[in-house]
Amino acid sequence: MDSLFKNILSLRRIEYLIVNQNWQILELSPKINILADNSNEVSVGKDVRIGFPELIGIEVIASDILAGKQDNFELKGVIRTQKALNPIYIDICIANNLKSNQTGKQLLIVVEDVTERMLLEQSLVQGANEANLLLRTLTASKQYIDQVVTSMADALLVTTPSGKIKNINRTAQLLLEYEEAEIYGKPISNVLKEVDSWKAEIEERGNIKTTLFGPITPLVKEVETVCQTKTGKIIPVAFSCSKVQTEIEHFQGYVYIIRDMTERKQAELAKQEFLAMISHEIRTPVAAVIGMGDILLNTDLTTQQEEFVETICNSGKALLEIINDILDFSKVESGKLEIEEEPFHLNSCIEEAISLLLPKAKEKKLEIIFHKNPEIPEVIVGDISRLRQVFINLLSNAIKFTETGNIEILLTSRKRQIIGNERNNYEIQFAVKDTGVGIPSNRIDRLFKAFSQVNSSITRKYGGTGLGLAICKQLSELMGGKIWVETEPDKGSTFYFTISTRVVKTQLSHEWETKAEESHLNIDATVAEKNPLKILLVEDYPTNQKIITLMLQRMGYQPDIANNGLEALSALRHQSYDVVLMDMQMPEMDGMTATEYICQEWDISVRPRIIALTASAMSSNKENYLASGIDDFLAKPFPIQQLMQLLNKYRNHKQEASKKTKASHREYFGQNNSTIDATALQEIYRIADFNCGVDPRIFLLETIDDYLEETPKILQKIEVALSEDNLKNLQLFAHKLSSSSATLGANKLAALCTQLEIMVISEMRDEIAEHISKVEAEYEKVESVLLEKRGKY
């Protein structure tokens, strides 16, 4: 075979053999053995069928080719599996060698590696099959969805993003008296009244980044309004709205589900009228029975007669409570119950309610424990009677279903920033926790339904209509809140409810104010001279800081202040203190955790005395505090005399060992600078030091290395997010960098990242790019300082 032809075959990844009539190899290409079968190498003089057994049995065909009766013969897609981990595909073609010489006729066998082509063909076939399956699936899905939508009992309307109707189901056509072609393109507000009042909220909630096959996001659920039909008829309806999110514009829009409420409204009205009538009719004679019973009790009666009359009165009052529940429920359902808005003292409201039920609790030897976070406003605006009603109902249930243990009440609050509703700027949460029977998880859904209790045995044992919690649910919602429960059978339940309220601006912390006024009475201003103490006050609530500081100043002390446990640890490492007044509930690090760190880091002979400040009066809490290393305990609000008595127990504790520790820390970690807070590195070192088997130095170095490795990647992602105008990712990576930087003490960089987050949330696009440059510049400083410190470690 000439060299040109060989080169052409080589370029095409084609090998060849020339054999005689007896299949003996006369000539072969160098790489032919790569395509031979089962590692049986072929060479000149050997039978070609050793390496290519596929040729066995085609001798007649070969004779025809040599005789000129047939041009060639092909074997397609022969698989080789022994030569490689993945199969190899080859094509074998046999033809007459036209350059046969005097030695006799010869066959030319051409072997081509067609693996890539075969895999591509297989991939294309598989892709075509998958596409066909997908098409069939989509067709079936459409048919399925069409049938479901057609059979829906509720009306369904689909609109464009701008609110133009483009699809409705058969139920909607019947309800609205429109054919689909007639209503196409009309604004949704033409048929669904008051929808415009929800438009801003729908658009705001629907402003979500879309994906190709994104979810359908619920935006508005079960809003009651009215719709207008083609003939002008007004129908009461309830509607829900969801946003359809896709990247294909044609399939974007909103889905409205509309339910005809005509029959339900008629049934509710009939029920409400009946309940109101029958409850009123029953209440009048019952009130007379109770009144006459009270009169009888004030007459001369024998002991037995007095017991009879008390039974009549108690039964009458129980019946009256049931009737009042029914009346309240009917008012709530009919929408006739109005919530008043008047200022009142929250503490007084709760304390009066507790006092009312305290005798019942004492009868069962139950303790009622009341906690209130100090940041809760004292004077709020709302409906005191309805708030008391909900609270009394929950507390009464807790006492009713608890045989042993205690009832714990906790009040917390948070400020709310509600656009367009500046009045309700606080959410107050009430929790009533008992140690009673608890509720099975499969029964919780029945709790807040009208005329429903956990099971029938509850009614037989404890009584009640099953209306109380249903009313509580409605009242809490009317007061801008909600109600829920966390429970465990045989261990107890915690019922929570919230209200939205606003605060009277002139309101002050009355209890603390009273204690501050008491501080001017019979207090020795020379206490600090007689008993000099260096005091650290650890308290996160500004009002408490101010008042306790005034108390201490009245005694002649000037305390230092830390806002949380982390700041307290930092202060103790830089300054010696004799006494620490430690609040127990604080953000970032609470008092208990801070105390444990203090006890680990300082020996008992040199560490400061720790006095816990807490609103919890539970004896178990006191035991836990003392066990953690706390020396004494003060329950808020406390009088100044009590604080003075505790301070008089202690004398100035010189902490030379603590100063040496602080000095060694400074020498090792270096002084603080504007770029890196060295105490943060010290804290990382110390945490590692407390973990057995961890080398604190190596741990610190690895932490720094991880930060220096990851931060450039985060900065690059921030740049990419900026270029793509991806505000979601931009905020995510800014927050991530802020968190990691704060951990390493790069406080300025962390603050810049937090500012970047705020800019992103506010969509201040014109300023974001410039601010990112500041972040990157500050990181260069951080990197330089960390590398310098790393070299010293």
RAZIBEL-V910912 format. One line per field, one symbol per residue. ss: DSSP state (H for helix, E for strand, C for the rest). phi: phi as a letter, one per 40 degrees, with the letter a starting at -180 (. if undefined). burial: # if it has 9 or more other C-alpha atoms within 8 Angstrom, else .. A space follows every 50 residues. Layout:
# RAZIBEL-V910912
ss: ???
phi: ???
burial: ???
This chain:
# RAZIBEL-V910912
ss: CCHHHHHHHHHCCEEEEEEECCCEEEEECCCHHHHCCCCCCCCCCCEHHH CCHHHCCCHHHHHHHHCCCCCEEEEEEEEECCCCCCCEEEEEEEEECCCC CCCCCEEEEEEEECHHHHHHHHHHHHHHHHHHHHHHHHHHHHHHHHHHHH HCCCEEEEECCCCEEEEECHHHHHHHCCCHHHHCCCEHHHCECCHHHHHH HHHHHCCCCCCCCCCEEEEEEEEEEEEECCCCCEEEEEEEEEEECCCCHH HCEEEEEEEECHHHHHHHHHHHHHHHHHHHHHHHHHHHHHHHHHHHHCCC CCHHHHHHHHHHHHHHHHHHHHHHHHHHHHHHHHCCCCCCCEEEEHHHHH HHHHHHHHHHHHHCCCEEEEEECCCCCCEEEECHHHHHHHHHHHHHHHHH CCCCCEEEEEEEEEECCCCCCCCCCEEEEEEEECCCCCCCHHHHHHCCCC CCCCCHHHHHHHCCCCCHHHHHHHHHHHCCCCEEEEEECCCEEEEEEEEE EEECCCCCCHHHHHHHHHCCCCCCCCHHHHCCCCEEEECCCHHHHHHHHH HHHHCCCCCEEECCHHHHHHHHHHCCCCEEEEECCCCCCCHHHHHHHHHH HCCCCCCCEEEEEECCCCHHHHHHHHHCCCCEEEECCCCHHHHHHHHCCC CCCCCHHHHHHHHHHHHHHCCCCCCCCHHHHHHHHHHHHCCCCCCHHHHH HHHHHHHHHHHHHHHHHHHHHHHCCCHHHHHHHHHHHHHHHHHCCCHHHH HHHHHHHHHHHCCCHHHHHHHHHHHHHHHHHHHHHHHHHHHHC
phi: .cccccccccccfbbabbbcccgccbaaccbcccbccffccbadgccccc cbccccgbcccccccccgcacaabbbgcbbbccacccbbbbbbbacccbd bcchcbbbbbbbcbdccccccccccccccccccccccccccccccdcccc cccccbbbbcdcgccbaaccccccccgbcccccdgcccccbbcgccccdc cccccccbdcbdbcccccbbbfccabbbcccgcbbcabbbbbccbaccdc bcibbbbbbcbdccccccccccccccccccccccccccccccccccccbc bcdcccccccccccccccccccccccccccccccgccbccbbcaccdcdc ccccdccddcccdcfbcbbbbaccccccbbbibccccccccccccccccc cbcbhabbbbbbaacbbbcgacccbbbbbbbbbbbccgbcccbcccdccc fbbdaccccccbghcgcdcccdcccccccgbababbaadgbhbbcbabbb abbccccbccccccccccccbfbccbdcccbcbcbbcbaccdccdccccc dcccchcbccbbcacccccccccbacbcbbcbccbacgaccccccccccc cbcccbcccbbcbaccbccccdcccccchccaabcccbcccccccccccb bdbcbccccccccccccccgccbccbccccccccdcccccccgbcccccc cccccccccccdccccccccccccfccccccdccccccccccccgccccc ccccccdcccccfcccbcdccccccccccdccdcccccccccc
burial: .....#..##...########.####.#...##.###.##.#.#.##### ##........##.###...#.##...##.####...###########..# ....###########..#..............................## ...#######..#######.###.####.#..##..###.#####..... .#...#.......#..####....#####.....#############... .###########..#..##..#..##..#..##..##.##..##..#... .....#..##.##..##.##.##.##########....#...####..## ..##..##..##...########..#########.###########.##. .############..........#################..##.##### .###...##.....#############.#####...###.########## ####..#.#..##.##.##...#...##..###########..##.#.## #######.#.#############..#########.#..###########. .#...############...##..##.########..###..##.#.... ##..#..##.##..##..#.....########.######......#..## #..#..##..#..##.##..##...##.###.###.######.####### ####.##.###..#...##.##.###.##.###.##..##...
